[in-house]
Amino acid sequence: MSDPTRPKGPKIIAVANQKGGVGKTTTTINLAAALVEAGLRVLIVDIDPQGNASTGLGVAPGDRTRTTYDLLLDDAPLSEIVRKTNIERLLIAPATTDLSSADLEMVANEKRSFLLHDALRQPAIDVYALDFVLIDCPPSLSLLTVNAMVAAHSVLVPLQSEFFALEGLSQLMLTVRELRQTANPSLRIEGVVLTMADRRNNLSQQVETDARAYLGDLVFQTVIPRNVRVSEAPSFALPVLEYDSASKGAQAYRALASEMLKPKVPAGA
C-alpha cells in the first residue's frame, strides 16, 4: 500500500527509439539541461551500455564505480548510484558496458520487467526532490528498454529527419500498446520530436510533413535543427545550452522543454 505522507514522485520519461543515431542521448542531455534552466531538478538514468549520456556529462568511465547495472542487478541503493554533474540540479545515474550482459542476466528474474520501476520508486528517491527523471534507453527494444517503459509515465521518441525515419516506429508504438495492456496501463507517448532537421533540405521537409500526417498532435511543434554546436558540445562534456547558449540548438531544446511543460489541452476543449 502506498504511503499517503510521501511527496509526489517525479515525472519519469523514457527517451527511446530502437534505431540508433537519431539524437536520443543528445535529446536526453539537452532536454534535461533545458528543464534545469527552467528551475527544475532532473535525474538522467543512463541504461545504454554505451554510456554516452554519462560521458557527455563529464563522468569518466574510470569514475563509474557504481552504476545502473548495480541498481538493476544487485539491488544497490540509489544513494550509491546517483551522482552530481557540473550543472546544478542535474544529477546522473551512470552506465558502463557492464549493462551489455544485463538482458541475459535479468531473464531468470521473475520481476525482470519491473526492476527499474521498483528502483525508481524506493523512498530514498525523495531526498533528491526531483521534478523529472529522463531515462536514456539503448537503441533497441531490449529488456532494458522494456524496463524503462514499465518504469516510465511516458515515452519521448526522437525521430531523425531522414529517409526510413518512420520505418520501425510502428514497432515501438506496438511495444508501448502491449505494455499498456500488461505491465504499465498508464504509459503514454509523451511525444515525437524531430531531430537533425535541415529545413533547406526537401527530404527533411517531407519527413516532417509525413510525420505530422501520420502522427498528428503527437509530434512536437519544436523541431531540433542539425547544428554543429550540438555536435561539438559532448566533446566538452557539456550540454549545448552550457557550451553555446545562443546557438540554434540550445534555443530549440529550450523551446522543446517549454512546449513539454505546457499543460495539455484536452481534445475538444
C-alpha positions in Angstrom: 0.0 0.0 0.0 1.4 3.4 -0.9 2.3 5.9 1.8 0.0 9.0 1.5 2.5 11.0 3.5 5.2 10.6 0.9 5.8 13.5 -1.5 4.6 13.1 -5.1 7.3 11.5 -7.1 9.0 12.9 -10.2 7.6 12.5 -13.7 9.5 9.7 -15.4 10.1 9.8 -19.2 11.8 7.1 -21.2 13.7 8.5 -24.2 13.5 5.7 -26.7 13.9 4.7 -30.3 15.2 1.3 -31.4 17.0 3.0 -34.3 20.5 4.3 -33.4 21.9 7.6 -34.4 18.6 9.6 -34.0 19.7 12.0 -31.4 18.4 10.1 -28.4 21.2 10.7 -26.0 21.7 14.3 -27.3 18.0 14.9 -26.6 18.1 13.4 -23.2 21.1 15.6 -22.1 19.9 18.8 -23.6 16.2 18.5 -22.7 17.4 17.8 -19.1 19.6 20.9 -19.2 16.7 23.0 -20.5 14.4 21.7 -17.7 17.1 22.5 -15.2 17.5 26.0 -16.7 13.7 26.4 -16.1 14.4 25.9 -12.4 13.6 22.1 -12.1 15.6 19.2 -10.7 16.3 16.4 -13.1 17.9 13.0 -12.9 19.2 11.3 -16.0 19.2 7.5 -15.7 21.6 6.1 -18.3 20.7 2.5 -19.2 22.5 2.4 -22.6 25.6 0.1 -22.3 27.5 2.7 -24.4 27.2 5.1 -21.5 27.2 8.2 -23.8 25.0 10.2 -21.5 27.4 9.6 -18.7 30.4 10.6 -20.9 28.5 13.6 -22.2 28.1 15.0 -18.7 31.7 14.5 -17.7 31.6 11.2 -15.8 34.7 9.4 -16.9 34.5 5.6 -17.3 37.0 5.1 -14.5 34.9 7.1 -12.1 31.8 4.9 -12.6 32.3 2.6 -9.6 28.6 2.0 -9.0 26.3 2.2 -12.0 22.8 1.4 -13.2 24.0 -2.2 -13.6 24.2 -2.4 -9.8 20.9 -0.6 -9.5 19.2 -3.2 -11.7 21.1 -6.4 -11.0 22.4 -6.0 -7.5 19.5 -4.0 -5.9 22.0 -1.3 -5.0 20.5 1.8 -3.2 20.1 4.9 -5.3 22.4 6.8 -2.9 25.3 4.7 -4.2 24.5 5.3 -7.8 23.2 8.8 -8.3 25.9 11.5 -8.6 26.1 15.2 -9.2 27.2 16.7 -12.5 28.9 20.0 -13.1 25.4 21.5 -13.7 23.5 22.5 -10.6 20.2 20.5 -10.1 21.2 18.0 -12.8 22.0 14.5 -11.5 23.0 11.3 -13.3 22.9 7.6 -12.6 25.8 6.5 -14.9 26.2 3.4 -17.1 29.1 1.2 -18.3 29.5 -1.6 -20.8 28.6 -4.0 -17.9 25.0 -3.4 -19.0 25.7 -5.3 -22.2 25.0 -8.6 -20.4 22.1 -7.3 -18.4 19.4 -8.6 -20.6 20.7 -12.2 -20.3 21.1 -11.8 -16.5 17.6 -10.4 -16.0 15.8 -13.2 -17.9 15.9 -15.5 -14.9 14.3 -12.9 -12.6 10.5 -13.3 -12.4 10.3 -9.5 -11.9 12.7 -8.8 -14.8 10.5 -6.1 -16.4 9.9 -4.2 -13.1 13.5 -3.9 -11.8 13.9 -0.3 -12.8 10.3 0.6 -11.9 11.0 -0.6 -8.3 14.4 1.0 -8.1 13.0 4.4 -9.1 10.1 4.2 -6.5 12.1 3.4 -3.4 11.6 6.0 -0.7 15.2 7.0 -1.0 14.5 8.9 -4.2 12.5 11.5 -2.2 15.7 13.1 -0.8 16.6 14.3 -4.3 13.3 16.3 -4.6 13.2 15.6 -8.3 10.8 17.0 -10.8 11.8 14.8 -13.7 13.6 11.6 -14.4 14.8 11.1 -18.0 15.8 7.5 -18.9 18.3 7.3 -21.8 17.5 3.9 -23.4 19.7 1.7 -25.6 19.0 1.7 -29.4 16.9 -1.5 -29.3 13.6 -2.8 -27.9 15.5 -4.9 -25.4 14.6 -5.9 -21.9 16.5 -2.8 -20.7 14.1 -0.6 -22.9 11.1 -2.6 -21.6 12.3 -1.9 -18.1 12.4 1.8 -18.9 8.9 1.8 -20.4 7.5 -0.1 -17.4 9.1 2.4 -15.0 8.0 5.5 -17.0 4.9 7.6 -17.1 5.5 8.3 -20.8 7.8 7.8 -23.8 9.6 10.5 -25.7 10.6 9.4 -29.2 13.4 11.3 -31.1 12.8 10.9 -34.8 15.6 11.8 -37.2 14.6 13.8 -40.3 15.9 11.2 -42.8 14.6 8.6 -45.3 13.3 5.5 -43.5 12.7 7.6 -40.3 9.1 6.3 -39.9 10.1 2.7 -40.5 10.3 0.9 -37.3 8.2 3.5 -35.4 5.2 1.2 -35.7 7.1 -1.5 -33.7 7.9 1.0 -31.0 4.2 2.1 -30.8 3.1 -1.6 -30.7 5.5 -2.2 -27.8 4.0 0.7 -25.9 0.5 -0.6 -26.6 1.4 -4.1 -25.4 3.0 -2.7 -22.2 -0.1 -0.6 -21.6 -2.2 -3.7 -21.8 0.0 -5.7 -19.5 2.7 -4.1 -17.3 2.0 -0.3 -17.3 -1.6 0.7 -18.0 -0.9 4.4 -17.6 2.0 4.5 -20.1 1.5 7.0 -22.9 3.5 8.7 -25.7 4.9 12.0 -24.4 5.5 13.0 -28.0 7.7 12.6 -31.0 10.4 15.2 -31.6 12.0 15.6 -35.0 15.8 15.9 -34.7 18.8 16.7 -37.0 16.4 18.7 -39.3 17.6 20.9 -42.2 14.6 22.8 -43.4 16.6 23.8 -46.5 16.5 20.1 -47.5 13.5 18.8 -49.3 13.9 15.4 -47.6 13.7 16.9 -44.1 10.6 18.8 -45.0 9.0 15.7 -46.5 9.8 13.7 -43.3 8.2 16.4 -41.2 5.1 16.5 -43.4 4.8 12.7 -43.3 5.3 12.5 -39.6 2.7 15.2 -38.8 0.2 13.5 -41.3 0.8 10.1 -39.7 1.2 11.0 -36.0 -0.8 14.3 -35.8 -0.6 16.1 -32.4 1.9 13.5 -31.1 4.6 15.4 -33.0 6.0 18.4 -31.1 5.9 21.7 -32.9 9.5 22.3 -31.9 12.0 20.8 -34.4 15.6 20.3 -33.4 17.9 21.5 -36.2 21.1 20.0 -37.4 23.6 22.2 -35.6 27.3 22.0 -35.3 27.3 23.3 -31.8 25.0 20.5 -30.7 27.6 18.0 -32.2 30.6 19.7 -30.6 29.2 20.1 -27.0 29.6 16.4 -25.9 33.4 16.5 -26.5 33.5 19.3 -23.9 31.3 17.2 -21.6 28.6 19.9 -21.7 25.0 20.3 -22.9 24.8 22.7 -25.8 22.9 25.1 -23.5 26.1 25.5 -21.5 28.5 25.2 -24.4 26.9 27.8 -26.6 23.8 29.2 -25.0 22.8 31.4 -28.0 23.1 28.6 -30.6 20.1 27.4 -32.6 20.4 24.0 -31.0 20.2 25.5 -27.5 17.3 27.6 -28.4 15.5 24.6 -29.9 15.9 22.5 -26.7 14.6 25.4 -24.6 11.6 25.6 -26.9 11.1 21.8 -26.6 11.2 22.0 -22.8 8.8 24.9 -22.8 6.4 23.0 -25.1 6.6 19.9 -22.9 5.9 21.8 -19.7 2.7 23.5 -21.1 -0.5 22.0 -19.7 -2.1 19.6 -22.2 -5.4 20.9 -23.6 -7.9 18.0 -23.6 -9.2 17.1 -27.1 -12.4 19.0 -27.9 -11.8 21.7 -25.2 
